Amino acid sequence: MRDPVRPESRRSRRRPLIAGVCAVLAAAAVAGCGSGSTGPPVLNFYGPADGATQYSEAAQDCTAQSGGRYSVVYNGLAKGADDQRLQLARRLVAGDPEVDIVGIDVTWTAEFAAAGWIEKLPEDVAAQVRQGTLEGPLQTATYQGALWAAPLNTNTQVLWYRKDLSPTPPATWDEMIAASERLAQQGLPSYIEVQAAQYEGLVVWFNTLLASAGGQIVDEGGNVLLGQGDAAQKALSIMQRVASAPGSDPSLSVNKENDGRLAMEAGTAAFQVNYPFVYASIHTPPPDGGGGGTFIDAQGKPTTADTGRRVVDEFAWAPYPSVDPGRPAKPTIGGINLAASTTGEHPDLAFEAIQCLRNRDNQLRNAVDGGVPPTLADLYTDPAFQAEYPAWEAIKNSLDNASVRPLTPGYTSISIVLSDLLNPPAAIDPATAVPELVDQVRGAANSEGLVP
């Protein structure tokens, strides 16, 4: 794989293009184009639409803390991750000088670094970012041994379950599948909710199971490791059994995160592996949340009668189930990393602003008001965070044992191929599927053939 284009060479080539880029982007009302601007530099921060309120407040605070040396303006991207990536790619390929700071999905770090779109963090900045940051999020910001971004927030899954249906939470997937089958035999709510639609959530599930069994999809160089050992077959077997066991959710192959939340709130699910947002949802009144979920009768079945007992009364959490007994699961983490673009005119100020945007106060606000777990370790002992996240110990345990998705520029293609091959999970043949996975992932990693 070729070395990433050095940022300084990109800047030297782009300056003659700035006037043209400004003209092209004028219709989009991009602030600050042109050489006639006066006053302190404006640093444009582009990030996800989710959390816009918190990110805007952080930008205002960091502007004030700069002492008049620069201002930070938050610009919201699209809601969907794929659309966010496309918006950023178009601007960066065009050499847009008005993109200074980018909030990128953790799976894009290697791609953006290899393409020469983001600056490598200087050693002094990298040292400050590493200090106090959880190891899992740091891995997502690393490519070829260097730190290219600063983790802003993270995300991970835990097991959410009904304690009336399963007083002792299952420690393994085998235990959870067996418990689901017993509940189905008794006519009780039995669904195991996972993200199994044909999208990134399905790849996250597979990656978690694979890593928990000791396997890996590819290494940083794109070399396929799926066929080594029996980890892939174990992962595929669990996926197939969850989707096809008696009492499984018949709509599982089209379910995403919100579908699992709704099934639990409706009283049909006994278990779900999902993100911390489900806790806030079930405790939030309608229309924004589940308002405690449906009423349940003495057996735990959903009912329209006002029994005085709702799903929320039996709602509990536990560590993510293991694949192998005694070996902790390795849930795949998500989140957003902050990087300085190679097209911006003020990289040194951008690095400074990034550290402010991800400081302790801003990460705590993102967690409490925005519902995204922080990347700074000491916040997990903060009473304000613990009050908002009663499941904080399970979340921290999940992060401490985390796995990351492949740190390779070809990850997007790999993900598309995997989500196509693994859906629907009920149709997976664990005994024969591994060789095809290896072959298709190798092609995607090497940019060969066509992705689905």
PALUMKE-77890 format. One record per atom (N, C-alpha, C): x negated, y, z; residue in one letter. Coordinates in steps of 0.02 Angstrom, whole numbers, plus 50000, padded with zeros to 5 digits. Atoms other than C-alpha are relative to their C-alpha. Example, Ala and Ser with C-alpha at 12.3 -4.5 7.8 and 13.67 -1.06 7.14 Angstrom:
// residues 2
499554994150000a493854977550390a499555006050000a500424994149997s493164994750357s500395005550037s
// end
This chain:
// residues 452
499584994050000m500005000050000m499565006250000m500424994150004r499305017249954r500065004150064r499994995749941d498845029550089d500535005449990d499524994550006p500145042850129p499675006149971p500274993750026v499925059150034v499855004650057v500204995749945r498985070850147r500415006449999r499574994149996p500075085250208p499695006349969p500304993950026e498795098750162e500015000249924e499995000150073s498755093049981s500705001549974s499324998550021r500655093849970r500145007450007r499874992949991r500675111550040r499665004149946r500364996350051s499365117349915s500354999649933s499675000850063r500395110549771r500685003549999r499314997750001r502075117149827r500085007549997r499904992849994r501735135749849r500255003249935r499744996950061p501985140349664p500744998249987p499315002150013l503655131149672l500515003350046l499544997649948i504385140549820i500535004649971i499504995450028a505215154449719a500544996349963a499515003950037g506045141649607g500464996150045g499605003849953v506615131049753v500515004550034v499544995449968c507375146249837c500595001649954c499464998450047a508365150349679a500494994249996a499585005950006v509005132549667v500454999250061v499645001249938l509525131949849l500425006050022l499644994149978a510295149349855a500744998650009a499285001549996a512025142249824a500184996450064a499885003549937a511825131849981a499915004650060a500074995149947a511525147750081a499464998150049a500565001849957v509855142150148v499695006450027v500244993949969a509235155150272a499255000849990a500714998549996g507555163750258g499624999449936g500375000750062c507085160750074c499765006849978c500274993850027g505985173749994g499455002850043g500584997449965s504425183050042s500155006550036s499854993649969g505325198650101g500264999550070g499735000949933s505865191250268s499575003750050s500364996649946t505385201350422t500184996850066t499875002849934g505295196950605g499664993450011g500335006349984p504735180950690p500244994449953p499805005650044p504755164650589p500634996550025p499415004049985v506385155050582v499834992749985v500115007150009l506165136350608l500674996549993l499375003450013n507585126750529n499944992750021n499985006949973f507985110550622f500614996649970f499465003950031y509005098050521y500084993550037y499875006049962g509825084150619g500714997549991g499345003150007p511355072950635p500565004650023p499414996249979a513085080550648a500224998050070a499835002349932d513405069750802d499505003250048d500444996649952g512735079650949g499845007149980g500154993350025a512785096150855a500035005250056a499944995049946t513345105651010t499385000050043t500595000449957q511915099351116q499375002349964q500604998050038y510615101650978y499995007549988y499964992850009s511225119350946s499815003750064s500184996949936e511095123551130e499264999450014e500725000949991a509345116251136a499615004949956a500334995350045a508855126850986a500025007050028a499954993449970q509485142451073q499535000750060q500444999749941d508545138251233d499275000449978d500705000050022c506935134851138c499825006649966c500114993450027t507125151251045t499835004950055t500134995549943a507225160351211a499334998550032a500635001849968q505755150651281q499395001749958q500574998450043s504665155251132s499745007050012s500224993249986g504555173051195g499985004549939g499984995850059g504985180451026g499524998049945g500485002150051r503655170950929r500344996449943r499625003450052y504935160850831y500714998850025y499325002049982s506765156050828s500134993249967s499825006550025v507505138750803v500755000149983v499305000250023v509115136450702v500174992849984v499785006950013y510035119850704y500474999849940y499595001150059n510775113850539n500244992849999n499735006749997g511945098950545g500024996649933g499965004150060l511795085150417l500674996349998l499385003850006a513155073050363a500104995450060a499855004649945k513995061050483k499654993249991k500285006650013g513375045050401g499255000149992g500735000350003a511555039650416a499745000049928a500235000350069d511385035550230d500055006949967d499924993350029d512045052750182d499495004850030d500514995849969q510875061050307q499324999049966q500645001750032r509385052050232r499965002949930r499994997450068l509895057050056l499925007650000l500064992749997q510105075350104q499285002150014q500684998249983l508395076050185l499524998449943l500455002150054a507545066450044a500025005049942a499944995350056r508215078349912r499645006550015r500334993749981r507605093650006r499244999250002r500725000949991l505895086450046l499664998549934l500285001350067v505585079849870v499955006549961v500004993550035a506015097249805a499515004950030a500484995549968g504715104849923g500335005850035g499624994749968d506025115050016d499615002950059d500384997049944p505045127350127p500435001850060p499554998249945e506585130250234e500184994050043e499915005849957v506515112850311v499374999550043v500574999949955d505385113850463d499984993950046d499965005549953i505975100650586i500574995449978i499495004750021v506925084850542v500144995050056v499795005249954g507905073350655g500144993849959g499955005950044i507655056250574i500184993850040i499855006549970d508375039250612d499354996250012d500625003549981v507105027950696v499754995349944v500215004650054t507085016650541t499675003749942t500274996250057w506475030750427w499295002450011w500664997249986t504825035150512t499484997749950t500525002650045a503735023750405a500125002549929a499844997850069e504635028450243e499815007349991e500144992950006f504495047250275f499255001450005f500734999149993a502675045750329a499644997949936a500335002650061a502165035150178a500145004549940a499834995650056a503065047150060a499675006850005a500314993549991g502105061950132g500495005550016g499484995149985w503685070550192w499945002950070w500074997449932i503205072650375i499265000150019i500694999149977e501615078250463e499844995050055e500245003949943k500615066750574k499915004650060k500084995949940l500625073150753l499265000950015l500694998949978p498965081250801p499874996250065p500165004249942e498055071550937e500235003050065e499794997049937d498415084151073d500754999850009d499275000549997v500265084451030v500214992850012v499835007149991a500325065451016a499894997850072a500145001949931a499535063751188a500555002550047a499464997349958q500865075051264q500654996249989q499385003750014v502265065551177v499984993250033v500065006749971r501615048751237r500115000150076r499974999749928q501565054551417q500734999750025q499345000749970g503125048351506g500534997349954g499505002450047t503995041851349t500014992350000t499925007349999l504675024051347l499644996949940l500415003150051e503635011851246e500404998249937e499605001950058g505045005551133g500125005949953g499924994350044p505505022851066p499345002449969p500654998150029l503655026751043l499834995649940l500145004550056q503495011450931q500375002249937q499614998050059t504875018050818t499725006249967t500294993850027a503895034250793a499294998949975a500695001650018t502265025350749t499974996449933t500125003350065y501605020350578y499254999849988y500715001150013q499895013150537q499575002750057q500394998349941g499305016350713g500035007250022g499964992949983a499725034950715a500725001850018a499344997549980l501165044650792l500215005549951l499764995450050w502185053650660w500615004050022w499404996749976a503675059250762a500034999650076a499914999849928a504255062750939a500704997450016a499345002849985p505685051951008p500445005050039p499544995449968l507165063051051l500504996350043l499545004149961n508455050251105n499964992949974n500025007150018t508675031551099t500704997050009t499375003449990n510065018851104n499884992550002n500095007249994t510245000751150t500664996850020t499395003549984q511564987551178q499924995950064q499965004549943v512084978051334v500634995849991v499395004150000l513424965051369l500545003450042l499404997549965w515134972051416w500494994250002w499585005949994y516344959051483y500575001150049y499434999949954r517964955751576r499834995450059r500195004149942k517534949951752k500564995750026k499465004449981d519274942751779d500004993649957d500035005850044l518994931151630l499354996250007l500655003149992s517174927651666s499665003150061s500274997049938p516734931151849p499245000550001p500724999950006t514924926751814t499835001449927t500144998450070p514274935351656p499544994849968p500435004950033p513504923351530p499295002749991p500704997950007a511604924051528a499724998649931a500245001850067t511404916251356t500585000149951t499485000450051w512334915851191w500364993350003w499685006549994d512654897351215d500545000150054d499524999549945e513504901051381e500605004249980e499454995550020m514534915151305m500464996649950m499585003650048i515124904551158i500424994750035i499635005149963a515604890451277a500565003150041a499494996649960a516544902651389a500575002449956a499494997750047s517464909851239s500454994249978s499615005850021e518004892551183e500464997750056e499575001949943r518654888351359r500595004750007r499464995149994l519654904451365l500524999049945l499545001150055a520404900851195a500444993950013a499615006049984q520944883551252q500545001450051q499524998349948q521844891651398q500505005349976q499554994950026g522714904251286g499865007050027g500194993649972l521774918851363l499585004049950l500434996150044p520844933251279p499304997049996p500615003950008s519284925551206s499495002949951s500444997450053y518504936451071y499315001950027y500684997249991i516624939651068i499915005249945i500054994650050e516434956450983e499275001849988e500674997950022v514854960350885v500105004249937v499984996250062q514434971250735q499804995349943q500125005250050a514614959050590a500235002049930a499834997750067a515214969550443a499365000549957a500574999650045q514084971450291q499715007050002q500324993549991y513074986250354y499424999250049y500605000349958e511594990650465e500114996450067e499875003249936g512444984450623g499914992549998g500105007250007l512404966650558l499254998350001l500725001050000v510524968150528v499725000950071v500214999049930v510314974850705v500134993750041v499835006149964w511204959450773w499504994449982w500475005250021f510104947850670f499305001350027f500674998349976n508504957050716n499934998650075n500025001149928t508944956150901t499954992550016t500035007249989l509284937450895l499334997149979l500645002550025l507724934250792l499435001850048l500524997949954a506604944450907a500064996550068a499895003449936s507394936551060s499774992849998s500245006950008a506914919450991a499264999849983a500724999850013g505124925250961g499815001249928g500154999050070g505264929350776g499955007349980g500094993350028q505004944350663q500194999849926q499804999950071i505684949650492i499395000949955i500614998750037v504114957450418v499515003750046v500474995949962d502514965350483d499965006949967d500034993150024e502014983450453e499795000449927e500215000150070g501224978850287g500514997149953g499485002850043g502834971050223g499944992549989g500075007350006n502234953050241n500584996650036n499405003249972v503744941850271v499814994650050v500145004749946l503694932350436l500614995950019l499365003349984l505474925850435l499954992550003l500025007350004g504994908050391g499564996650051g500445002949950q503784905650534q500404997550060q499675002849943g504394894050671g500754998949988g499285001450006d506234890850708d500435005850024d499634994349973a506734908250769a500575002049954a499484997950047a507694912750610a500594995150000a499465004950000q508674896450612q500415000550064q499634999149937k509124899150796k500475006049995k499594993950006a509734916750758a500604998849954a499465001350048l510764911150608l500524995250029l499545004649969s511534896850706s500475003550049s499594996249953i512134908650842i500515004349963i499554995750038m512874920650715m500584996049970m499485004250031q513804906650625q500494997450052q499565002749949r514484899350787r500455005450030r499594994549973v515074916150856v500585001549953v499494998150049a516024919450695a500504994649985a499565005550020s516794902250673s500284995950058s499775003949942a517084895550850a500745001050012a499304999049980p518864892650912p500065006050046p499924994149959g519484908850985g499605005949977g500394994350026s518354919950878s500475005049968s499614994650031d518984936450809d500044998749924d499955001450072p519664932850633p499775005849956p500224994250039s519174950450578s499265001750013s500684998549979l517384949050642l499565002449942l500454998550055s516584950050470s500085007149972s499924993050021v517234967850445v499955004750060v500014995949940n516984974050623n499355003950009n500564995749981k515854988450673k500065001750074k500034998549929e515474996450841e500685001950029e499374997649973n517145005050861n500544994750001n499515005450000d518124989450816d499934995650062d500105003949939g517334979950960g500265003750061g499744995949944r517734994251079r500754999550003r499275000150002l519544994351023l500284993250020l499775006849982a519714975451040a499964999050076a500065000749928m519094976351219m500555004150034m499494995749969e520254990851261e500714997149989e499345003050014a521714981451180a500124993650039a499925005949959g521404966651294g499904993449964g500095006250037t520984953951158t499294997250005t500705002149996a519104953251187a499814998550073a500275001649934a518274944851334a499295002650007a500704997950000f516504950051284f499875004549940f500254996250058q515664962951175q499285002150014q500674996949996v513854967651142v500065006549962v499874993450030n513904986251110n499605005250038n500394994449973y513155003151151y500355003250060y499714997149939p513455013451309p500615004349990p499424995650011f514775024351225f500654996650020f499375003449985v516075010851261v500225001350072v499834998549930y515995014851447y500375006750004y499684993449999a516405033151419a500684999749967a499375000350036s517775028651296s500564997250042s499465003249962i518755017151409i500205004250060i499844995649944h518675030251547h500255006949979h499764993650025t519245044551435t500734999549979t499285000350018p521105048551416p500095000649924p499844999050071p521905047451243p500105007449986p500155004050061p521775053251107p499264998849990p500725000750011d519885054151127d499724993450025d500255006249972g519705038051225g500554995050011g499545005549991g520545022051278g500445000650061g499574998849942g521285028751440g500074994050046g499985005849956g520835013051536g500194993549966g499805006050036g521425001051402g500714998050014g499325002349993t523024991351392t500134997050070t499815003549939f523974984251540f499874992549990f500105007350001i523564966051582i500414996850056i499605003549950d524604953251674d499564996250049d500385003649948a524094941751816a499494995249972a500465004650032q523244929851696q499445003549962q500494996350038g522294943551608g500205001249929g499774999050068k523344944051450k500275007149992k499734993350010p523804960851373p500764999950001p499284999649994t525584966451405t500225007249992t499734993250005t526694981451369t500305002250067t499704998249935a527374980851547a499495003750043a500444996349955d526674992951675d499874995750062d500175004449945t525834980551790t499585003450053t500444996549954g524764993551875g499274997749994g500675002750009r523224984451812r499815000449926r500234999150069r522244989051656r499344996549989r500645003150018v520754982151563v499425003250038v500564996549968v519644995451642v499884997450071v500085002649932d519954987551814d499564993850002d500395006150004e519044971951755e499385000949954e500534998550048f517754980451643f499335000250036f500655000449967a515954976351688a499444999449947a500575000350045w514204975551613w499464995650029w500545004649981a512694964151616a499455000449947a500535000050052p511034961651523p500234996649936p499875003150065y511114957251339y499844992550004y500115007349994p511264938151323p499364997849965p500625002850028s509674928251290s500164994849948s499965005750047v509394916051148v499754993750035v500305005649963d508274904751253d500065001250075d499954999049928p508634902151438p499335001950031p500614997949965g507374911151547g499585005049961g500374995150040r506744922251405r500455006049988r499564994250008p507454940051412p500135001649927p499824997850067a508364946151259a499595006249982a500364994250024k507524959351152k500465004249954k499524996150040p508924971151097p499655005049955p500274995250049t508554981650944t500225007050020t499824993249980i508475000050986i500115004549940i499884994850050g509105014950887g499765006750026g500194993449976g508945033550909g499775004749945g500214994750045i508295049450831i499295002350020i500674997349989n506485055150812n499955006849967n500114993350028l505925073050781l499325000349966l500624999450038a504615076650649a499955006849967a500124993850037a503825091750567a499924998349927a500045001450072s504075092050379s499365002749971s500594997550036t502625094250259t500185005749954t499804994550045t503635107150163t500105006550037t499914994049961g503855119550305g499365004250001g500564995450001e502725134850317e499675001050068e500264998749933h502425134250505h499944993550040h500035006549966p501905116550557p499795000550074p500224999449931d501015122150716d500575002250046d499424997949961l502555131250777l500534994550004l499525005550001a503625116450726a499824994850052a500215004849949f502585104850835f500175002550070f499844997149935e502805116750981e500754999750014e499285000149991a504675118150954a500264993050012a499795006949991i504855099250941i499924997950073i500115001949930q504115097151114q500515003450045q499484996749961c505355109851181c500684996549989c499355003050015l506845101751093l500104993350035l499945006649968r506445085051175r499775000250073r500234999649931n505965091451347n500524997050048n499595003549951r506735084751507r500725002850002r499344997049994d508165097251518d500444998549939d499615001250060n508695094951338n500194992649992n499825007150004q508615075951345q500554998350051q499475001249950l509665076051504l500675002549974l499384997350028r510955087151419r500264995549944r499795004650053n510975075751267n500324993750028n499755006249970a511275060851380a500685001150034a499394998849961v512605068451493v500575002649956v499484996950042d513545078851363d500094996549933d499975003050066g513135069351205g500044992549999g499925007249996g513135051351265g499454995949969g500575003850028v511405046351200v499464999350054v500515001049948p510125038551319p499355003649984p500634996350011p508495048251343p499424995349987p500615003850012t506745042751295t499485001250054t500474998749945l505885049851450l500174995550059l499885005249950a505685036351582a500285002850065a499804997749933d505915047251736d500725002450003d499304997949999l507655052851683l500454994450024l499585005649979y508295035451724y500064999650076y499924999549927t508055039551909t500345006550019t499684993649987d508925056351893d500734998850020d499315001149978p510575056651992p500525002349949p499524997550049a511435066851856a500084994949943a499965005150052f511015053451727f500354993850026f499715006049971q511475039051841q500755000750011q499284998849990a513165046951879a500384999349935a499685000450065e513565047951694e499964993049971e500135006750027y512875030551657y499964995050057y500035005049946p513375018451796p499644993649980p500355006050025a512635004651687a499265001549985a500684997750018w510945013651686w499474994650010w500505005249989e509994998751759e499994995049943e499965004650056a510614987151622a499725003249936a500274996450058i510205000451491i499245000350004i500734999549992k508455003051561k499684993149990k500265006850010n508174984151567n499984998249926n499975001350071s508714982951386s499455003749963s500534996150032l507514996851336l499304997350016l500665002649980d506074989151433d499824993649962d500115006250038n506294972951333n500165000849926n499744998550066a506704981451169a499594997149943a500335001350064s506304976350992s500165005749953s499884994850050v506174988150845v500084996649932v499935002550068r506654985650665r499345000949962r500644999950035p505264983050537p499735007049987p500324993550009l504044997650534l499665000149932l500265000250068t503844997450346t500405004849956t499644995450043p504285010050209p500574996849961p499485003450038g505344996850123g500584997750042g499485002749956y506514994350270y500715000949971y499334998950025t508035002050185t500214994549951t499845005350048s507954989350043s500084993350036s499955006249961i507644975150167i500674999550035i499374999949964s509164980350267s500594998549954s499455001150048i510294980750113i500044992649981i500025007050019v509744963350062v500254995650057v499795004149944l509974956050236l500745000650014l499294999149986s511694963550263s500434996549948s499635003650052d512244956050098d499974992550011d500075007249992l511554938650133l500334997350063l499755002449936l512184937650312l500755001050009l499284998849994n513984942750278n500384995949948n499745000549931p515154934550316p499604995050040p500425004549960p514234926350461p500294993050008p499705006649994a515484911950470a499794995349944a500195004150057a514864906050300a499254998349998a500725001449998i513024905150350i499874992550011i500235006949988d512204888050334d499295000550029d500664999149968p510764888950461p499474995349974p500485005050023a509954873350389a499685001849933a500254998650067t509734880550215t499885007449986t500014992850015a509824899450229a499325003250005a500644996649987v508064903350289v499585001049937v500404998850060p507144900350124p500265005549955p499724994650041e508344911650030e499885006850032e500144993749965l508154925150163l499285002149988l500714998550009v506264924050148v499885002649929v500104998150069d506324925249959d500285006949985d499684993650015q507534939849952q499675005750038q500334994849961v506684949650091v499325001649970v500654998850032r504994947450006r500085004549939r499884995850058g505704954649846g500175007250019g499824993349978a506464969349939a499395003850028a500594996849971a504864972850035a499505002249947a500474998450055n503884972949871n500335004049944n499634996150050s505204983249778s500084996349935s499905004250059e505524968849659e500754998549991e499305001850014g507184965249574g500485005550020g499474995349984l508814973649618l500294998450068l499665001249937v509584976049789v500754999949986v499275000650012p511454971849805p500345006950001p
// end
